[in-house]
Amino acid sequence: MTTIVSLSTSCYSSCSLFSPFSNCYRLNPLLFYTRRRAIPCCRRFTTTRLLAVAASENGVFTSPEIAKSFDFSAEERIYNWWESQGYFKPTFDRGSDPFVISMPPPNVTGSLHMGHAMFVTLEDIMVRYNRMKGRPTLWLPGTDHAGIATQLVVERMLASEGIKRVEMTRDEFTTRVWQWKEKYGGTITNQIKRLGASCDWSREHFTLDEQLSHAVVEAFVRLHEKGLIYQGSYMVNWSPTLQTAVSDLEVEYSEESGYLYYIRYRIAGGSRSDYLTVATTRPETLFGDVALAVNPHDDRYSKYIGQMAIVPQTFGRHVPIIYDKHVDKEFGTGVLKISPGHDHNDYLLARKLGLPILNVMNKDGTLNDVAGLYSGLDRFEARKKLWAELEETGLAVKKEPHTLRVPRSQRGGEVIEPLVSKQWFVSMEPLAEKALQAVEKGELTIIPERFEKIYNHWLSNIKDWCISRQLWWGHRIPVWYIVGKRNEEDYIVARNADEALEKARKKYGKDVEIYQDPDVLDTWFSSALWPFSTLGWPDLNAEDFKRLYPTTVLETGHDILFFWVARMVMMGIEFTGTVPFSYVYLHGLIRDSQGRKMSKTLGNVIDPIDTIKDFGTDALRFTLALGTAGQDLNLSSERLTSNKAFTNKLWNAGKFILQNLPNENDTSAWENILSHKFDGEGSVLNLPLPECWVVSKLHLLIDSVSASYDKFYFGEVGRETYDFFWADFADWYIEASKVRLYNSGTGGSSDASVAQAVLLYTFENVLKVLHPFMPFVTEELWQVESVPT
């Protein structure tokens, strides 16, 4: 019985195209100069028609002799076969350095989009290439619990049932979330498999797994013990609907039409003609004004500096008129109202100048008692009512159309409110310094190199990280408070409730009562630990941690270089003493054929699953892989159609070769084919000119693409191989070989055998080069083109 070997792991049974152990000659196709290179030196695979039948009978593979074209429906069967054979697990037989990638964990709520398709394609190319080289290779998959997104989805589901979250206990709600996760959470995983991702699914993780949750708590405790985590009231991005702080990444700014409102502020003690006019886009925040500011070099207002102004509609509340050189004399009227409780820039200015911070907003987006008669009104309703009343009192000057930059929640689309709130923070400067040094010392390489400047700029100007979220779904903050004591002064950080209670009793007596902080940690906190928590940290003796950490490459979109990649570098150095990966490979965005960002509004979103049904996974992957690192890629049906044709060209070439091989029982003919060698200078030089030319071109291709693979130039690999296969092999050599194959009766059997040998040798190696890009069609062809003899 013949053992079927996958192309994915061909190196384990024989020398691979990419084997680091081979040492043979390659030739320049024009000059035929001698040069030492590495190409396959193992015993070649031969082809028989018997396998074409056997492959069909096993229910997995189909021969080109039987099928007119590659059947996309076979992709799932092939994938299941790979997985059942254990080909995606790392094998340590050779003991070489492992190649490890941690998959960027997609949200458990997600469904496949082209961004996922991009990272799956690029990471799978790296993984399959290194696996074929014989390196122990691990691609570790998993999903993110996506605190805000998941809670929002489940709250909407409950609302459809007439249930509100606030009517449930925390345990009841989280139980429903886990139930939702078990039912729908595997959608994105199955879709990633559909793309051919060769992950070791036996090592799959979820950020709320017991192991990862343990790592999160340990990280929090250690950072707090070093004084790097603290609690305080600071300006954050606030979601009034979800009533939680959100990260900068979860805020998207959109250009929207609005108004600039001009309002008079009377001068205290002055005449009716003494006033300053302020231009603002958010008049409702005037209840939180603590000062008016002008530029010290603005002659229009210098006489008012040091006086007091009366805030409209506040029953005569006075605020000082101050100066600051950063006030823009050209914007609006040149007078700035300072509302530090509701504007990031005003907040920073107030802290610098020592001004008070006044909050006028409740957490649900309504105005609080500071707003007086406007208390309880929604912020946008208050804006309308306030302006109408300012017009009545003569304090409204005008409102004019103005383009606003509106911060909206990435999840719910609501307008985000800058709000001062008590939160937990990580002090980032000490962590950032080491992350900067990692790039400076060459311990971390960022590809493309231009992103190093962006990385360095962000880390050099880093702000402390707000890590608390007012949600129920996520990692509960491991902090306990003492009943009857002030939270700011009396709290306990512990790894679990029992440890917290023990600490509390030692300090406050055996009758002490404690309760846990209701907040959860920012999802990005657990994600920052991903490269090492998934390998067993904090257990430094975990087998995977000892063997597979640090990882090799982190591949992701350039848009989360700050929010995820940099944080992983900082946390990896802090907790493990080493950079968590050697390379960061950043890909660009997928845009439509016109270069526009895909959006539901534009109706230009391309669904990867639909694309696979129409063009096949291989055509989609090959199209996405032809981009350049860090550059956006315009995706069009024309490109997909072209690469679908490439898939068919491969299939037809395989069909031609199979149809022109001797019968499996023709021992003499097969011995003639096997007698031709291509692993030395002399053997190639002795070939007839057409064969010498195409084999030499193949060897140069192997040399070039191997270098490109190692440099992460995947687009170059794809383009060079495409050009060689289509122009040199399919259009030129296959046509040239027909002279020998069809005239073997007069030209002699040796003419036919050398053509057959070169066709097989060249096609096998093209399949190897292309396999990381186009795994399905190459595997199907490999199984019917090659069988051990």
N, C-alpha and C positions, 0 to 999 in steps of 0.2 A: 504494500500500500504506500502511495506517495504522500509524504508530509507536505502540506501546503504552507509556504512561508510568505509572510506579508512583505510587500515592498517597504513598508514602514520600518521593518526591523531586519532588512536583508543583510545588514552588516554583521548581525549576530551569528549567522550561519555561514557567511563567507565575507571576503574582503569587499567593502563597499566602495562605490564611486568616491565617497568622501572619507575613506579610511585613512587615518593618520599614519598607518603602519606601512602603506604601500610605497614603493620606491622604484619607479620605472621611467622610461623615456617617453617624451612627447616631441612632436616635430612641428616646426613652422611650415604651413602649407605652401609657402612660396619659396623660402630659402632652404628648407630642409636642414637647418643647422642643428647641431647636437646640443641638447640642453637637458639637464637632470630635472625631472618633474615627478609628481606623485599621481599615478593613475591606478586603476584596479589591476592587481596582479594575481587575483584569485582564479580558481577554475570557473570558467564561464558556464552560464546556464544555457541549455539547448532547448529547442522547442519541438513538441510533438503534437500531432493532431489528436492523440489520445487524451491529452489534458483538456483540449477544447470541449470534449464530451464530458470528461470527469468534472470540470468546473461547472458545467451546466447542470449536471446531475446533483451536485451538492447543494443546489438551491441558493447559492450566494452569487456566483459569478456566471457571466454569459460571454460566450466567445463571439468575436466579430464575424466569424464564419457563419454564425447562426443569426445574429441580430444585425439589422441594417445600420443602426446607429446606437450610440450609448443611451441606455434607458435611465432617465433621472430617478425613476422609482427604485432603482437598485441601490441608490445611495444609502438609504436607511438600513438595508440588509447588510451592506458592506460595513457600515459603521457598527452595527450590532455584532458582526463577526469579529471585527477588531477588538471590541471591548470584551467579548466573551473569551478571546484568546489571551487577554491580559497584556496586550501590546503597549498599553499606555502607562504601565507601571515602570518605575525606574529599575534597571538591572545593574547590579554592582560587580558583575563578573570580572570586568577588566580593571576595575579599581581606579579609573581615571577621574579627574575632577568632574563633579556633577554639574549639569546645566539645569538651573532652576528658575522658573518664572511663577510668580504669584498672580493669578488672574485678578484684575480690578473687579471687586465684587459688585455686580449689578444689583440694583434695588430689587428686593423680593416682590415688589408690586409691579415690576416692569414687564414689558413685552418687547420683543426684539425690534430694534431700529438699526439704521445703517451705521450709527456710531458703534454699536455692539459688533456688527458685522466686520467693521474695520479692525477693531482690536482683536477679535477672534482670528481673523485672517492673518494678521501680522504676527501674532504670538504663536499661532500654529505653525507658520512657516519656520520660525526660529526653533521651535520645539522639534518638529519633524526632521529638520536638517541636522540638528545636533544628535538626535536619536540615531539617525542613519550613520553618523560619524562614529558611533559606538560609545558615546558618553552616557553615563547614567543620567537620565533626563526626567525631570518632573515638572509638569504644569499643574499647579495646585488651584483647583476651582473653589468657588463659594459664592454666597450671596450676602447682601447687606440688609439688616433689619429695617433700615430706612425709616427712622422714627417718625418724622412728620408725615411723610408720604403715606406710610402704612396706616397711621392713626387716622388720617384724613379719609382714606379709602374705607376703612371700617366704620367710621362715624357716618359716612354717607350711606353705607349699607344698612346700618341700624336705623337711620332716619327714614329709609324706605319702609322699614318695619314699624315706624311710629315710635321709635325708642331714641331717647337722648342720652348721650354719655353721662351727663351730670346726674341722671336719674339712677345710674348704676354705681356699684362699688368699684373700686380699682381692680380687685381680683376678678369680678364678673366681666369687666371690660377686657382685661388682658386675656382671659380665657377665650372670649369670642375672637380676639385677634389671633391667638394661636390656632383656633379652629379654622379661621380664614386662611392662615398661612399653610396649614396642612392641606387644604383643599386646592388653593390657587398658587401657592408659592413655588411650585415646580414648573410653572409655565415657561419662565425665562430659561431655566436649565435645559429643558427639552428642546427649546428653540436653538440654544447654543450648540447642542449636540447635532442639530440638523445642519449646522454649518461645517461639521467635520472636526470640531475641537477635540484634539487627542489628549484630553485631561485625564488624570488619574482620579476618577470619580469616587474611588474608595477613600480618598482623603478629602472629600468635599467638606467645606465648613460653612457655618452660618454664624454671623457675628453675635448672636445670642446663644450659641452653643455653650454648654457648661464649661468647656475648656477655655473658650475665648472670654467668657464672662469672668472667669477666675483671673485671667490675665488683665482684664480691664480694671478690676478692683485692686489688684496688686500694683498696677501702674499708678493709679490714683493715690494709693497709700504712700508709695515711695516718693512721688513728686511732692506730696504734702509734707512728708517728713523732712525733705530737703528745703522746705520753704518756698517751693515753686508753684504751689496752688494756694490761692487765698480767696476770701469772699469779700465782696464790696458792691456798692451802688455806683453804677457807671452807665453811660449811654450805650444802648444796644438797638438792634433792629427788632421791632416788636410786631408780631402778627396779631391784630385784634380778634380775628375770627378764631384762630387756634389758641390764642392767649398764651403765646410762648415767644421767647427770644428765638431768632433764626440767624444762621450764619450769613456772612457776606455772600457766599456762593449761592445761597437760596434767595437772593434778592436780584431781580433783573430790572434794569432801568429802561424805560421806554419813552420815546419822544411823543408827547401828547399835547393837544391844543388846550389852553387854559387862559387864565387872565392874570394880569399884574394889577393889583389893587393899590390905589394911591390914597393914603389916609392922613388927616391932619392930627398932629399931637401938639396941643397948646403948651406954651411956656408958662410954668408956674410963676405967678406974680407979674406976668406981662400983660400987655394990652391984647385986645381981640385979634389984632393983626400980627401978634407974635406967635408964631407956630412953626413947627418943622413938618414937612410932608415926607412920609415914609412910603416906599413902594415895596409891597410884599405879595407873594403868591399864596400865602396861607394866613389870611386875616384872623382866623379863629385862634391862632396861637398868641395873639397880642395880650391875652389874659396872663400869659407867662412871661411877658417882657420884664426884664430887670434893668435895662439901660438902653439908651440910644447912643450910637457911635458915629462919629464923623472923622474924616481924614484931617490930620492936623494942618495940612497944607491947603485945605479947601477954604478959601477966603469967604465963601458964602456963609459959613457956619461958625467960624472961629470965635465970634463974640458970644456964642451960646455955650461954649465948652465950660463946664463947671456948674451950669445952672441945672434946674430940674424941669422935666417934662411931665405932662399929665397923660396917663394912658387912657384912651377913650373907653367909655362904657364900663369903667371900674369904680365909679363913685369917687373919682378924684385921686386915685393912687399915683404917687409920684415916683419917677425913676430918674437917675442922674444922666446927664449928657456928657459923654466922655469922648476921648479921641483914640484912634488906633491907626497906625500907618497902613495897615492891610485893608482898610475900607476902600472899596472901589468908587472913586469919585464919579465914574462914568455910568455905573449901573443905577437905573432908576433915578432917584433924586440925589444920590450920594449920601443919604442918611440910612444907617443900618439899625433895624430893631434887633435887639439881642434877646432871644428866647432860648436859653441854654437847655431847657428841659425838653426841647422838641426840634433841635437842629444840631447835627454833628459839628459843624464849624462853630456855631454859637457856643456849644458846650465846651469845646477846646479853648475858645477865647475867654469864656467865663472863668474857667479853671486857671488860666494864665493870669487874669486880672483880679482874681479873688472875688468874683461876683457870686451872689447866691443863685441857686438853681431852683426854679419854680415849675412844678409839674401841674398841668391843667387837664390832664387826660386820664380817664379810667382805663383799665386794661382791655375793656371791650370796645374802645374807640369812642366812647361818649365823654363829654366834658364833665369834670368833677366840680366840687363846691367852690373852687378858686374862681370859676367862671361866673359865679353869682347867679343871675337870673337865667343864664344859659346852661346851668348844670343839668345833666341828664340828657341833653340833646346829642345826637350823633354828630361827629366832627364836621361832616359835610352839610348837615342841616343847620348847624350852628353858623357855618360860614355864610349861608344864604340869609339867615335871619339877621346876623350881625351887620352885613352889608346894607340890608334894607333899613335898619335902624340908624346906621351911620349916615345914610342919605337923608333921613328925616331930620337928623340933628345938625346937618351941615358939615359934618366932619369927613364925609366921603368926597374926595376930589374927582376921581374918575377911575374907571377900570378899562384896560385896553388888552386886546388879544396878545397872548404871549405863549411861546412854545415851552412847555415844561418838561423836565427830566424827572419822570415819576418812578419812584421805587415800588415795584410790585413783587408779591410773593411768587416764587417760581412754582409753588405747589397749587395755591388756591387762586392766584391772580389778584388778590386784594391789594390795596395800597398799604405799604409798610409804614409804620409810625416810629420815628426815632423817639425813644423813651428811656428815661433813667430808671433803672431797675436793679434790685439786689440780685447778684448772680455770682457764680463761681468762675474764677479765671485762672489761667496758667500764665505765669511770668515767662515770656518767650526769649528775652535777650540772651540769657545764659545758654539756652539750647541752640539758638540761632548761630551763635559764634562758632560752635563746633561744626555745624552744618556748612557754614561758609568755608571753613578750613578744609573740609573734605574735598570740595571742588578745587580749592587752591592747591592742595597737595597732590591732586591727581588720583585720589582714592575713589572719586566718583566722576564719571564722564557723562555729560548730557549731550544727547544727539537730537536735533542739530545743535552745533556749538553756540549759535547765536542766542539760544535760550539761557545760557549761563549768565549773561548780563541781566536778564529779567529776574532770574533766580537770586542773583547776588543783590540786586536792587531791593527786592522784596524783603529778603532776610536782613538787610542792612537798615531797613526802615520798619521793622516789624512792630506790631502792636500786641498787647496781651490778648490772649484768646479766651473768649467767653465760651465755657464748656457746658453750662447748665441749660436745660430746656424744661419748660413747664408742660411736660407731657406725661402720659401714663405708660407708653410703650417704649421700652429701651432699658438701658443699664441704670438701675437706681443708684443715685449718688451714695457712696458708702460713708455717710455722715449721720450721726444721731445727736439729737438735742435733749437737753434736760428739761423735763416738765417743770414749769415755774421759773425758768431762767431765761435771760435774753439770749437769742440765737447767736448774735455776733460774738458774745463773750464765752458762752459755755456750749461747746459742741465737741463731739468725739469722733475721730476718724478711725474706722476699724474695718477688718476684712469680712466680718459677719456680725450678726446681731448678738450672738453669744459673747464674742470678744468685746463688743461695744458695752454690753451690760456689765461685764466683769470690770472693765476700765472705769465705768461710771460708779460702781459700788465701791471701788478702792478710793475714789475721790470724794463721793458724796454720801456714802453709807449704803447699807443693804436695802433700804426702803426706796431708793431712788427709782424714778420712772423715766423711761426714755422713749423717743419716737424718731423714726427715720425721716430724713429730708425727703419731701415728696417729689423733687425734681429728678430728671434723668440726665444722663450725659449726652452731649452732642454726638450724633452718629459718627462724625469724623474722628472722634476720640478713639473709638474702637478700631476704626479703619486705619488710624495711624500706627497701630500695633500689628497690622495684618501680616507683614512678611515674616514675623517671628512668632506671633501668638499661634498662628496656624501650624507651626512646626513644633509646638510643645512648650514654648516659654510661658511661664517662668521656670519650668523644670529644665535646668541646664543639662541634665542627664538623659533627656528624652532622645530616643534614637534618631528621629528625624531632625531634631535640632542639631545634634552633633554631626550628622552626615551631610545635611542639606543647607545649613545656614552658615554664612550669609548667602542669599540667593544671587543670581547672576544678572538678570535684567528686569527692570520694571518698565513695562510698556503701557502707555496711556495717552489720552488726549492732552494737548498742550494747555487746554483751558483749566486744568486742575493741577497745574504745576505747583501753585502755592498751597492750595487748600488740602491737597492730599500728599503729593510727592515730597514736598519740603518737610511736612510734618512727620512723614515716615522716616526721613533721614534723621531728623532731630531725635525722635523717639528711639530709633534703632541705635544711634550712638549712645544715648542716655542709658538705655537699659541693657544693651548687649556689649557696649564698648566698641562696636564696629559699624561701619556703614552697611545698611541692610541689603544693598545690591551694588554692583560695580558699574552698571550702565543704566541710564534712563533714556528710553527711546520714546520720542513724542510724535504722535501723528496729528494731522490736521483735521478739519471738519469735512464732512461730505456735503457738497452742494449740488443743486440741480444743474442741468445742462447749460443754463444761462448764468451760472455762478451765484445764484441766490441761495440764501440759507433756507433749508427745508422747513416748512411750517404748515400747519393745518389751515391757517388763514389764506395762504397763497395756493393751497391745494396741490402742492408740488412734492408731497411726502411720498417717497418710494419705499414700499414695504419689502423687506428682505425675503420673507417667506413667499410672497407673490412672485418676486423676482426669481427665486429658486425654481418655482413651478414652471416658469416660462423659459428660463435660460439655463437652469442647472446650477448647482452649488459651485462647481469648478469655474464656470464662466464668471460668476459673481466674484469669487475670490481672486481670480486672476486680474479682473478689472480693478479691484480695490488695491491690489498689491503693486500696481504699476505706478502708483503715486510716489512722491518724494517726501522724505521725513519732514514733518513740521509744516508742510504745504497743504492747503485745502485742495480737495479733488472734486472736479465737476463730473458728475455721474450722468450718463445718457444711455438711452436704449440703443443708440448706434454702437457705442463701445461694447455694450453687453452682447449685442447681436454679432459683432465681429469676433468676440472671444468665444461665443457659442460655436461659431464656424471653426474656430481653432480646435475646440474639443472634437468636432466631427472630423477635422483633418487628421488628428491623432488616431481616431478610431479607424478611419479608412486606410491610413498607413499600416496599422496593425493588421487589418483585413488583407491587404495586399501581400504583406510578408507571410502570413499564415498560408495563403493560397499558393505561394510559390516555394514552399518547403517540401522536402521529400516525405514519402510515407513513413510512419513511425517504424515500420518493419524493414525499411531499406537501410540496413546497418552500414553498408559500404558508403552510401551517400552521406550519412551522418558522420562517419569517420572522416570523410573528406572535409566536411564543414568544420569539425572540431580541430582539424590539423592546422588551421589558420590561426596564427597568434598575432596579437597587436600590442604586446607589452614591451617591445624593444625597438630600438632604432632600425636595426637591420630588417626585422620582420615587416615593418611598415614601409621602408624604402623599397623592398622587393615586391610590394603590391603593384598591380597595374595602376596607371596614372589616375583614373577616376577614383578608385578605392583608396589609393594613397592620399589623394587630395581630401576626400571627405573625412577619413579617419584623422588626418592631421588637423583639419578644421575642428573636428570634435574634441581633440585633445586640447587645442587652444581654448575652446569654449569652456571645457572643464576647468582649466587653469584660471580663466578669467572669472567665471561665476563663483568658483570656490573663494577667490579673493573678495568678490563682491558680497557673498554671503557673510563672510567673516567681518566685513566692514558695515554690515547692515544696509547695504545698497540693494534692497530687494527689487526695486523697480528696474535696476540695471540687469539683474539676473533674469527677470521676466522678459525684458525686451530683447536681450541678446539670444536667449534660448528660442524665443518666438521666431526671430529672424533666421537663426541657423536651421531650425526645424523646417520652417515653411519654404525658405528660399534655397538653402544649400542641400537639405536632405530630401524633402518631399518633392519640390518642383524640379530639382536638378538631378540628385543622385538616383532617386527612385526611377526617374525616367531613363537615366543612363544604364541602370542595372537591367532594364528590360531587354537590352541587346543581348546580354549574356544569358539571361534566364530563358528567353524565348528562342535563342539560337543555340542552345546547349548541345543539340544533336550534331551540329556541324562545327561548333566552336570547341567542343570537348566539355566533359563534366567538370573539369577543374575550373573553367570559366564560370559555370553556374555556381559551384560551391564557394568560390571566393566572393561572389556577389551576395549569396545567401548569408555567408558568415559576416560580411560587413553590414548588411541590412540588420541582422540580429544584434550585432555588437553596438552599432550606432543607436538603434531604436531603444535597446535596453537602457543605455546610458542617458538618453534623452528622457526616458521615463523616470529615472532616478533624479535627474536634475529638476524635473518639473513636479515631482511628487509632493514636496512641501507646499507648492502653490495649488495644485490640482489633484488632491489625493484620491478622489473617487475613480475618475476615468483611468488614471495611471495604475491604480491597484487592479482594476478590472483587466486592463491590458497585460499587466505583469503576470497575472495568474494564468493567462493563456499563451503568453509569449515565452514563458520561462518555466522550466521544471528541472530539478537536479537529475543528473544522469549517473 
